[in-house]
Amino acid sequence: METALIIGASGGIGRAICQHLTGQGVSVTSQSRSVNGFDLADPDGVQRALSELPGPYDLILVASGALEINGAAPEKTIRSVSAQAMMDQFALNAVGPALILSHAARLLPRDRRAICAVLSARVGSIGDNRLGGWVSYRAAKAAVNQIVHTTAIELARTHAQTICVALHPGTVKTEFTRKYLGRHPAVAPDDAAANLLNVMQALTPADTGGFFDWAGKTVQW
């Protein structure tokens, strides 16, 4: 891997991945809202920023996301759903990644192996949902899984060596999860980054369109 584009590079996982890749000699192009003003909820801004990037990139990783937006905590029950909170979740966690993936064909090489990955979450798995709650976040992550799977099908027609996947990083100790860790086992961002990079390194084109966790195991849809 020689080049990488990391969206959400100022977050806990994104920053750690950038550090790992830079240490391996990879040329990293980073984008984030806090540093570059790259806002996934701003379609015009996303279009403008990505149109200015030359590519190609051996890795495109969307590491952006949020569990709480504008102070709206995950719902404990469907009775607590708010239209605005749900739309905010979809704008950031589903529509934003979709806008980035709409540029993937231009930004990825056609003549060599490449990875296009979006950080998702196991709670976005419909088959694995046994607890309920977190309706808006779950739904947005389920939506982004479908977006990734669809993108993989389309990319395979022109980019035979590209692997497009959704990745579950596990529970990571970041500001993103600080209020919700409870007794759940969690890993440091540096460890999560190493795990994800190991998984991506082991993937083959036959895995494109899949949903994998931090250990490389398939997550059910």
C-alpha positions as CSV (number, residue, x, y, z in Angstrom):
1,M,0.0,0.0,0.0
2,E,1.4,3.3,-1.1
3,T,-1.4,5.9,-0.8
4,A,-4.4,6.2,1.5
5,L,-7.4,8.6,1.9
6,I,-8.8,8.7,5.4
7,I,-12.1,10.5,6.0
8,G,-12.6,11.3,9.7
9,A,-8.9,11.5,10.4
10,S,-9.2,13.5,13.6
11,G,-11.4,11.0,15.4
12,G,-9.9,8.4,17.7
13,I,-9.8,5.5,15.3
14,G,-9.1,7.6,12.2
15,R,-6.2,9.4,13.9
16,A,-4.7,6.1,15.0
17,I,-5.0,4.6,11.5
18,C,-3.3,7.6,10.0
19,Q,-0.4,7.2,12.5
20,H,0.0,3.5,11.7
21,L,-0.1,4.1,8.0
22,T,2.4,7.0,8.1
23,G,4.7,4.8,10.2
24,Q,4.6,2.2,7.4
25,G,5.6,4.8,4.8
26,V,2.2,5.2,3.3
27,S,1.4,8.7,1.9
28,V,-1.8,9.6,3.7
29,T,-4.3,12.2,2.6
30,S,-6.5,13.1,5.6
31,Q,-9.9,14.8,5.8
32,S,-11.9,15.7,8.9
33,R,-14.4,18.3,10.0
34,S,-12.3,19.7,12.8
35,V,-9.1,20.2,10.7
36,N,-10.2,20.5,7.0
37,G,-13.8,21.5,7.5
38,F,-14.8,18.3,5.8
39,D,-18.4,17.8,6.9
40,L,-20.2,14.7,5.8
41,A,-23.6,16.4,6.5
42,D,-22.7,19.1,3.9
43,P,-23.2,17.5,0.4
44,D,-21.9,20.5,-1.5
45,G,-18.8,20.6,0.7
46,V,-18.2,16.8,0.2
47,Q,-18.5,17.2,-3.5
48,R,-16.2,20.1,-3.6
49,A,-13.5,18.5,-1.5
50,L,-13.5,15.1,-3.2
51,S,-13.5,16.7,-6.7
52,E,-10.2,18.4,-5.8
53,L,-8.4,15.1,-4.8
54,P,-6.4,13.5,-7.6
55,G,-6.1,9.9,-6.5
56,P,-5.7,7.1,-7.1
57,Y,-5.6,5.7,-3.5
58,D,-4.8,2.2,-2.5
59,L,-7.0,2.6,0.5
60,I,-10.1,4.8,1.0
61,L,-11.4,4.5,4.6
62,V,-14.5,6.3,5.9
63,A,-13.9,6.5,9.7
64,S,-16.4,9.2,10.5
65,G,-19.5,8.8,12.5
66,A,-21.4,9.7,15.6
67,L,-23.6,8.0,18.2
68,E,-24.9,11.2,19.6
69,I,-25.8,14.2,17.3
70,N,-26.9,17.6,18.6
71,G,-27.4,16.1,22.1
72,A,-29.8,13.4,21.0
73,A,-28.8,10.2,22.8
74,P,-29.5,6.8,21.4
75,E,-33.2,5.8,22.1
76,K,-33.9,3.2,24.7
77,T,-37.2,2.4,22.9
78,I,-39.0,3.0,19.6
79,R,-41.4,5.1,21.6
80,S,-38.7,7.7,21.9
81,V,-37.9,8.1,18.2
82,S,-37.6,11.7,17.0
83,A,-37.8,12.5,13.3
84,Q,-35.0,15.1,13.5
85,A,-32.7,12.8,15.4
86,M,-33.2,10.0,13.0
87,M,-32.7,12.3,10.0
88,D,-29.5,13.6,11.6
89,Q,-28.2,10.0,12.1
90,F,-28.9,9.1,8.4
91,A,-27.3,12.3,7.2
92,L,-24.0,11.6,8.9
93,N,-23.8,7.8,9.2
94,A,-25.4,6.8,5.9
95,V,-25.8,9.6,3.4
96,G,-22.3,11.0,4.1
97,P,-20.5,7.7,3.4
98,A,-22.7,7.2,0.3
99,L,-21.6,10.6,-1.1
100,I,-18.0,9.6,-0.5
101,L,-18.5,6.2,-2.2
102,S,-20.0,7.9,-5.2
103,H,-16.5,9.1,-6.0
104,A,-14.8,5.8,-5.3
105,A,-14.6,4.6,-9.0
106,R,-12.6,7.7,-9.9
107,L,-10.4,7.7,-6.8
108,L,-9.4,4.0,-6.8
109,P,-6.9,2.3,-9.2
110,R,-8.2,-0.2,-11.8
111,D,-4.9,-2.0,-12.3
112,R,-4.1,-3.2,-8.8
113,R,-5.5,-4.3,-5.4
114,A,-7.3,-1.6,-3.5
115,I,-9.5,-1.3,-0.4
116,C,-12.5,0.8,0.1
117,A,-13.9,0.5,3.6
118,V,-16.5,2.2,5.8
119,L,-16.6,1.8,9.6
120,S,-20.0,0.4,10.5
121,A,-21.1,-1.2,13.7
122,R,-22.4,-4.6,14.9
123,V,-25.5,-2.9,16.2
124,G,-26.4,-2.2,12.5
125,S,-26.8,-6.0,12.0
126,I,-30.5,-6.8,11.7
127,G,-29.8,-10.5,12.4
128,D,-27.8,-9.8,15.5
129,N,-30.2,-7.4,17.1
130,R,-31.6,-9.1,20.2
131,L,-31.9,-6.1,22.5
132,G,-33.8,-3.4,20.6
133,G,-33.3,0.2,21.3
134,W,-30.8,2.6,19.6
135,V,-33.3,2.7,16.7
136,S,-31.9,5.6,14.7
137,Y,-28.3,4.6,15.0
138,R,-29.0,1.0,14.2
139,A,-31.1,1.9,11.2
140,A,-28.4,4.3,9.9
141,K,-25.7,1.7,10.2
142,A,-27.9,-1.0,8.6
143,A,-28.4,1.5,5.7
144,V,-24.7,2.1,5.3
145,N,-24.1,-1.6,5.2
146,Q,-26.5,-1.8,2.2
147,I,-24.8,1.2,0.6
148,V,-21.4,-0.5,0.9
149,H,-22.7,-3.8,-0.4
150,T,-24.3,-2.1,-3.5
151,T,-21.1,-0.1,-4.1
152,A,-19.1,-3.3,-4.1
153,I,-21.3,-4.8,-6.8
154,E,-20.9,-1.8,-9.0
155,L,-17.1,-1.4,-8.4
156,A,-16.5,-5.1,-9.3
157,R,-17.6,-4.3,-12.9
158,T,-14.7,-1.9,-13.4
159,H,-12.3,-2.5,-10.6
160,A,-11.8,-6.2,-10.4
161,Q,-9.1,-6.1,-7.7
162,T,-10.9,-3.6,-5.4
163,I,-12.3,-4.9,-2.1
164,C,-15.2,-2.8,-0.8
165,V,-16.4,-3.7,2.8
166,A,-18.1,-2.6,6.0
167,L,-16.0,-3.0,9.1
168,H,-17.0,-3.3,12.8
169,P,-14.0,-2.0,14.9
170,G,-15.3,-3.4,18.2
171,T,-15.9,-1.2,21.2
172,V,-13.2,1.4,21.3
173,K,-12.2,3.8,24.0
174,T,-12.9,7.2,22.3
175,E,-14.9,10.3,23.0
176,F,-17.5,8.7,20.7
177,T,-18.2,5.9,23.2
178,R,-17.2,7.4,26.5
179,K,-20.7,7.7,27.9
180,Y,-21.8,4.2,26.8
181,L,-18.9,1.9,27.6
182,G,-20.3,0.7,30.9
183,R,-19.0,-2.8,31.6
184,H,-18.3,-3.6,28.0
185,P,-14.7,-4.6,27.2
186,A,-13.1,-1.9,25.1
187,V,-9.7,-1.4,23.4
188,A,-7.6,1.6,22.8
189,P,-7.8,3.4,19.4
190,D,-4.2,2.3,18.6
191,D,-5.1,-1.4,19.1
192,A,-8.3,-1.0,17.1
193,A,-6.4,0.6,14.3
194,A,-3.9,-2.2,14.2
195,N,-6.7,-4.8,14.2
196,L,-8.5,-3.1,11.4
197,L,-5.4,-2.8,9.3
198,N,-4.6,-6.5,9.8
199,V,-8.1,-7.4,8.7
200,M,-7.9,-5.2,5.6
201,Q,-4.5,-6.6,4.7
202,A,-5.9,-10.2,4.7
203,L,-9.0,-9.5,2.6
204,T,-9.1,-10.7,-1.0
205,P,-11.4,-9.5,-3.9
206,A,-13.6,-12.5,-3.1
207,D,-14.5,-10.7,0.2
208,T,-15.8,-7.6,-1.5
209,G,-19.3,-6.6,-0.4
210,G,-18.9,-8.2,3.0
211,F,-19.2,-7.0,6.6
212,F,-16.3,-8.0,8.9
213,D,-15.4,-7.4,12.5
214,W,-12.1,-6.4,14.0
215,A,-11.0,-10.0,14.1
216,G,-11.8,-10.7,10.5
217,K,-15.0,-12.6,11.2
218,T,-18.1,-12.2,9.1
219,V,-20.9,-10.2,10.7
220,Q,-24.4,-11.2,9.7
221,W,-26.5,-8.6,7.9
